[in-house]
């Protein structure tokens, strides 16, 4: 047998605090889930901000939202916002000209053309 067994030894005692108990998962009712998911579908809603305000992880709310949209329980808002949507009309700003070649014909358009008149001319050229 070895003499090292009878030699004095030093031990270090570690102290630690117990790990806090994990919080129990909350059971959310279907009505609560639908209400929270509907809040994320409002115009300008921030899903992460809604999740934080409800005490949820954003990924959990994104999952609920994905499932709700896929199942048809909720739907994104389709009603108009009350504002009329307008389309921009492109107007020329230079005085240069553009050559439009159709088959063996060339239509030269100046910088200040009427777009409606140009459409009529191009249709006539295409038919010719």
Backbone as CSV, one residue per row, in Angstrom:
resi,resn,N_x,N_y,N_z,CA_x,CA_y,CA_z,C_x,C_y,C_z
1,UNK,0.817,-1.175,0.000,0.000,0.000,0.000,0.861,1.238,0.000
2,UNK,0.301,2.280,-0.475,1.056,3.509,-0.615,0.962,4.360,0.639
3,UNK,2.018,5.100,0.909,2.023,6.008,2.055,1.203,7.267,1.799
4,UNK,0.872,7.529,0.553,0.127,8.759,0.223,-1.301,8.732,0.755
5,UNK,-1.784,7.578,1.108,-3.135,7.470,1.634,-3.215,8.104,3.007
6,UNK,-2.171,7.995,3.757,-2.178,8.513,5.118,-1.683,9.955,5.211
7,UNK,-1.396,10.579,4.101,-0.917,11.963,4.090,-2.095,12.921,4.260
8,UNK,-1.859,14.075,4.891,-2.957,15.061,5.025,-3.376,15.603,3.657
9,UNK,-4.644,15.839,3.495,-5.187,16.360,2.230,-5.922,17.662,2.487
10,UNK,-5.996,18.464,1.462,-6.732,19.721,1.540,-7.954,19.623,0.639
11,UNK,-9.085,20.070,1.148,-10.329,20.078,0.379,-10.866,21.498,0.313
12,UNK,-11.425,21.806,-0.767,-12.071,23.104,-0.925,-13.567,22.863,-0.954
13,UNK,-14.276,23.580,-0.120,-15.718,23.418,-0.052,-16.356,24.500,-0.922
14,UNK,-17.135,24.073,-1.847,-17.826,25.006,-2.741,-19.220,25.266,-2.214
15,UNK,-19.578,26.504,-2.231,-20.943,26.847,-1.836,-21.646,27.444,-3.045
16,UNK,-22.879,27.136,-3.200,-23.649,27.648,-4.338,-25.080,27.874,-3.906
17,UNK,-25.699,28.775,-4.589,-27.109,29.020,-4.316,-27.929,28.075,-5.184
18,UNK,-29.027,27.616,-4.664,-29.848,26.721,-5.483,-30.428,27.476,-6.676
19,UNK,-30.580,26.773,-7.760,-31.155,27.349,-8.969,-32.628,27.625,-8.721
20,UNK,-33.057,28.834,-9.120,-34.468,29.161,-8.954,-35.320,28.181,-9.724
21,UNK,-36.450,27.936,-9.207,-37.355,27.020,-9.899,-37.790,27.651,-11.209
22,UNK,-37.875,26.838,-12.178,-38.332,27.300,-13.476,-39.789,27.676,-13.392
23,UNK,-40.128,28.772,-14.048,-41.516,29.199,-13.983,-42.366,28.260,-14.805
24,UNK,-43.532,28.000,-14.297,-44.450,27.078,-14.960,-44.965,27.700,-16.254
25,UNK,-45.074,26.912,-17.292,-45.646,27.466,-18.520,-47.095,27.878,-18.276
26,UNK,-47.446,28.992,-18.859,-48.802,29.482,-18.683,-49.694,28.855,-19.733
27,UNK,-50.876,28.466,-19.320,-51.852,27.955,-20.270,-52.680,29.133,-20.776
28,UNK,-52.572,29.411,-22.058,-53.310,30.510,-22.667,-54.578,29.939,-23.281
29,UNK,-55.688,30.571,-23.004,-56.937,30.113,-23.604,-56.944,30.506,-25.085
30,UNK,-57.785,29.836,-25.855,-57.880,30.142,-27.278,-58.344,31.578,-27.505
31,UNK,-59.230,32.068,-26.622,-59.709,33.449,-26.758,-58.573,34.445,-26.533
32,UNK,-57.724,34.163,-25.519,-56.593,35.049,-25.256,-55.619,35.037,-26.430
33,UNK,-55.340,33.849,-26.952,-54.432,33.747,-28.092,-54.985,34.518,-29.287
34,UNK,-56.282,34.340,-29.563,-56.903,35.030,-30.701,-56.840,36.538,-30.516
35,UNK,-57.064,37.000,-29.280,-57.020,38.437,-29.015,-55.616,38.989,-29.253
36,UNK,-54.608,38.273,-28.768,-53.229,38.738,-28.908,-52.794,38.690,-30.367
37,UNK,-53.141,37.602,-31.059,-52.784,37.486,-32.479,-53.484,38.573,-33.282
38,UNK,-54.741,38.851,-32.976,-55.474,39.906,-33.690,-54.805,41.259,-33.482
39,UNK,-54.242,41.482,-32.301,-53.549,42.749,-32.037,-52.328,42.904,-32.937
40,UNK,-51.690,41.780,-33.292,-50.507,41.862,-34.157,-50.874,42.129,-35.607
41,UNK,-52.124,41.909,-35.966,-52.550,42.101,-37.349,-53.072,43.512,-37.616
42,UNK,-53.096,44.352,-36.595,-53.525,45.737,-36.769,-52.479,46.488,-37.582
43,UNK,-52.889,47.464,-38.390,-51.907,48.236,-39.167,-50.897,48.911,-38.242
44,UNK,-49.634,48.748,-38.555,-48.564,49.364,-37.785,-48.190,48.634,-36.514
45,UNK,-48.789,47.472,-36.269,-48.491,46.730,-35.034,-47.108,46.105,-35.123
46,UNK,-46.402,46.084,-33.992,-45.087,45.467,-33.898,-45.257,44.183,-33.090
47,UNK,-45.036,43.050,-33.725,-45.280,41.756,-33.089,-44.427,41.593,-31.837
48,UNK,-43.169,41.994,-31.896,-42.290,41.849,-30.732,-42.769,42.719,-29.572
49,UNK,-43.229,43.926,-29.871,-43.718,44.815,-28.812,-44.987,44.256,-28.180
50,UNK,-45.880,43.696,-29.001,-47.102,43.084,-28.470,-46.739,41.898,-27.588
51,UNK,-45.779,41.097,-28.034,-45.365,39.922,-27.251,-44.807,40.354,-25.894
52,UNK,-43.936,41.346,-25.893,-43.353,41.807,-24.627,-44.417,42.360,-23.692
53,UNK,-45.388,43.083,-24.252,-46.426,43.666,-23.396,-47.304,42.585,-22.762
54,UNK,-47.399,41.420,-23.393,-48.208,40.322,-22.863,-47.388,39.322,-22.061
55,UNK,-46.067,39.564,-21.967,-45.214,38.641,-21.211,-44.882,37.382,-21.981
56,UNK,-44.861,37.481,-23.294,-44.562,36.334,-24.159,-43.211,36.497,-24.825
57,UNK,-42.641,35.408,-25.246,-41.468,35.451,-26.087,-41.958,35.724,-27.508
58,UNK,-41.315,36.637,-28.259,-41.788,36.942,-29.613,-41.899,35.714,-30.512
59,UNK,-40.989,34.747,-30.361,-41.055,33.564,-31.220,-42.333,32.763,-30.953
60,UNK,-42.784,32.763,-29.689,-44.023,32.061,-29.358,-45.207,32.726,-30.062
61,UNK,-45.227,34.057,-30.026,-46.328,34.784,-30.664,-46.298,34.622,-32.176
62,UNK,-45.100,34.635,-32.758,-45.009,34.395,-34.203,-45.549,33.013,-34.552
63,UNK,-45.279,32.022,-33.709,-45.806,30.672,-33.945,-47.320,30.640,-33.866
64,UNK,-47.891,31.289,-32.844,-49.357,31.356,-32.734,-49.946,32.030,-33.960
65,UNK,-49.296,33.100,-34.369,-49.805,33.876,-35.500,-49.774,33.042,-36.779
66,UNK,-48.668,32.340,-36.997,-48.530,31.496,-38.187,-49.620,30.420,-38.215
67,UNK,-49.854,29.774,-37.057,-50.875,28.724,-36.985,-52.276,29.298,-37.186
68,UNK,-52.542,30.455,-36.601,-53.868,31.066,-36.714,-54.164,31.477,-38.153
69,UNK,-53.171,32.036,-38.828,-53.374,32.431,-40.226,-53.545,31.213,-41.125
70,UNK,-52.775,30.151,-40.866,-52.860,28.940,-41.683,-54.198,28.228,-41.493
71,UNK,-54.718,28.267,-40.268,-55.971,27.559,-40.005,-57.206,28.378,-40.357
72,UNK,-57.029,29.668,-40.575,-58.163,30.516,-40.915,-58.921,31.041,-39.708
73,UNK,-58.383,30.847,-38.500,-59.038,31.350,-37.292,-59.098,32.872,-37.334
74,UNK,-58.030,33.501,-37.785,-57.997,34.950,-37.973,-57.503,35.224,-39.378
75,UNK,-57.778,36.412,-39.837,-57.330,36.809,-41.169,-56.805,38.229,-41.099
76,UNK,-55.832,38.551,-41.923,-55.331,39.919,-41.931,-56.441,40.882,-42.341
77,UNK,-56.344,42.112,-41.882,-57.342,43.108,-42.242,-57.300,43.354,-43.740
78,UNK,-58.455,43.330,-44.358,-58.514,43.599,-45.792,-59.269,44.884,-46.078
79,UNK,-59.928,45.431,-45.080,-60.673,46.663,-45.287,-59.699,47.802,-45.529
80,UNK,-60.116,48.765,-46.329,-59.272,49.908,-46.637,-59.028,50.753,-45.403
81,UNK,-57.994,51.534,-45.469,-57.655,52.393,-44.340,-58.405,53.715,-44.415
82,UNK,-59.248,53.880,-45.422,-59.990,55.124,-45.564,-59.270,56.120,-46.450
83,UNK,-57.994,55.872,-46.732,-57.241,56.773,-47.601,-57.323,56.251,-49.027
84,UNK,-57.512,57.155,-49.937,-57.571,56.757,-51.330,-56.149,56.530,-51.834
85,UNK,-55.949,55.430,-52.525,-54.625,55.130,-53.062,-54.514,55.792,-54.427
86,UNK,-53.462,56.542,-54.596,-53.242,57.243,-55.862,-51.962,56.735,-56.490
87,UNK,-51.956,56.662,-57.805,-50.776,56.240,-58.526,-50.092,57.461,-59.110
88,UNK,-48.790,57.425,-59.090,-48.036,58.559,-59.632,-48.035,58.486,-61.146
89,UNK,-48.079,59.614,-61.753,-47.995,59.683,-63.202,-46.617,60.203,-63.549
90,UNK,-45.939,59.525,-64.417,-44.588,59.913,-64.784,-44.657,60.992,-65.845
91,UNK,-44.007,62.072,-65.590,-43.944,63.177,-66.540,-42.480,63.357,-66.947
92,UNK,-42.275,63.752,-68.172,-40.908,63.976,-68.631,-40.380,65.277,-68.043
93,UNK,-39.095,65.294,-67.756,-38.496,66.487,-67.190,-37.358,67.022,-68.042
94,UNK,-37.023,66.334,-69.103,-35.951,66.825,-69.973,-36.510,67.122,-71.359
95,UNK,-35.743,67.860,-72.118,-36.182,68.209,-73.463,-35.573,67.293,-74.509
96,UNK,-34.939,66.227,-74.104,-34.350,65.290,-75.050,-35.434,64.512,-75.775
97,UNK,-35.024,63.756,-76.775,-36.007,62.966,-77.513,-35.674,61.490,-77.378
98,UNK,-36.701,60.672,-77.598,-36.557,59.230,-77.517,-37.029,58.649,-78.831
99,UNK,-36.246,57.709,-79.385,-36.641,57.025,-80.605,-37.195,55.659,-80.230
100,UNK,-38.429,55.372,-80.648,-39.057,54.084,-80.409,-39.121,53.374,-81.749
101,UNK,-38.449,52.205,-81.834,-38.390,51.461,-83.082,-39.376,50.308,-83.005
102,UNK,-40.314,50.267,-83.964,-41.275,49.176,-84.066,-41.179,48.654,-85.492
103,UNK,-40.681,47.425,-85.601,-40.441,46.793,-86.902,-39.535,47.707,-87.718
104,UNK,-40.025,48.226,-88.875,-39.190,49.103,-89.697,-39.594,50.571,-89.561
105,UNK,-40.355,50.888,-88.523,-40.792,52.266,-88.296,-40.123,52.836,-87.038
106,UNK,-39.898,54.124,-87.069,-39.310,54.819,-85.925,-40.259,55.932,-85.502
107,UNK,-40.592,55.941,-84.224,-41.414,57.026,-83.679,-40.491,57.839,-82.779
108,UNK,-40.304,59.102,-83.137,-39.446,59.989,-82.354,-40.341,60.828,-81.452
109,UNK,-40.060,60.754,-80.147,-40.880,61.449,-79.170,-40.040,62.545,-78.529
110,UNK,-40.566,63.760,-78.523,-39.875,64.891,-77.903,-40.057,64.873,-76.399
111,UNK,-39.431,65.808,-75.739,-39.448,65.864,-74.285,-40.787,66.250,-73.694
112,UNK,-41.605,66.970,-74.426,-42.890,67.424,-73.880,-44.039,66.765,-74.644
113,UNK,-44.185,65.462,-74.464,-45.229,64.722,-75.176,-46.408,64.459,-74.264
114,UNK,-47.547,64.214,-74.868,-48.746,63.833,-74.128,-48.771,62.307,-74.084
115,UNK,-48.678,61.701,-72.899,-48.625,60.227,-72.817,-49.836,59.550,-73.451
116,UNK,-51.026,60.116,-73.294,-52.213,59.507,-73.890,-52.138,59.523,-75.414
117,UNK,-51.624,60.621,-75.976,-51.491,60.716,-77.429,-50.431,59.726,-77.925
118,UNK,-49.345,59.560,-77.155,-48.297,58.625,-77.535,-48.838,57.196,-77.579
119,UNK,-49.686,56.829,-76.626,-50.279,55.490,-76.619,-51.083,55.273,-77.890
120,UNK,-51.867,56.264,-78.299,-52.671,56.155,-79.531,-51.778,56.014,-80.755
121,UNK,-50.687,56.770,-80.795,-49.764,56.697,-81.935,-49.117,55.321,-81.994
122,UNK,-48.657,54.798,-80.840,-48.001,53.490,-80.833,-48.960,52.373,-81.230
123,UNK,-50.223,52.460,-80.818,-51.209,51.463,-81.243,-51.442,51.519,-82.745
124,UNK,-51.495,52.718,-83.273,-51.684,52.873,-84.727,-50.481,52.333,-85.485
125,UNK,-49.276,52.599,-85.005,-48.068,52.104,-85.662,-48.031,50.589,-85.604
126,UNK,-48.411,50.008,-84.482,-48.379,48.552,-84.333,-49.348,47.890,-85.302
127,UNK,-50.498,48.512,-85.546,-51.487,47.941,-86.466,-51.059,48.069,-87.926
128,UNK,-50.226,49.059,-88.218,-49.831,49.336,-89.611,-48.876,48.303,-90.158
